[in-house]
Amino acid sequence: MESATQGRMIGQLIKWNFLAMGPLFLGGALISAHSTQKLLGSGVTVQGTVAGLKPVRSSRDNSVSYAPAFRFPVEGGHPTVVVSRTSSKPAAFKVGEVVKVHYPTGHPEDAVIVSFSQLWLGDVVFGSVGTLFCCISLLILVSNGKRNQRDGLLTGDGSGIVRH
């Protein structure tokens, strides 16, 4: 009896975690996508060049990915170099590659390379995880609802109740 109660408690914990995390991931993805869309709707777009590839070591498994460092001209200023916050393995860009760069007016340090992976990949990953969590929680809720409905149709001795 005790293990059945523990099993139900663990099931409830899993259900409520999925129910909470799904909308949180979806909300985060939507907020981030809105922020990216806002950035692209204003600011400055210029042509830049990949100046180098900065190795980024993962603290989790010590693997190395590469973040592009890109150089671009700033309005009324000198050329600026920014290292992307997004890295990949293998490197997504080659040194010397010409790229489109976008930055908020007056804040070239926040520049991004205009590419799907640099702008949207994180949003897609978070949105996908959020959608998966929401689907899993809906399946759990539907399954629990059907089980509760079925259990409600049984008498105390386990025999079914006949409805007329």
Secondary structure, DSSP 8 states (H G I E B T S, - for coil): -HHHHHHHHHHHHHHHHHHHHHHHHHHHHHHHHHHHHHHHHSSEEEEEEEEEEEEEE-TTT--EEEEEEEEE--TTS--EEEE-S--BSS-SS-TT-EEEEEE-TT-GGG-EE-SHHHHTHHHHHHHHHHHHHHHHHHHHHHHHHHHHHHHHTB-TTS-B----
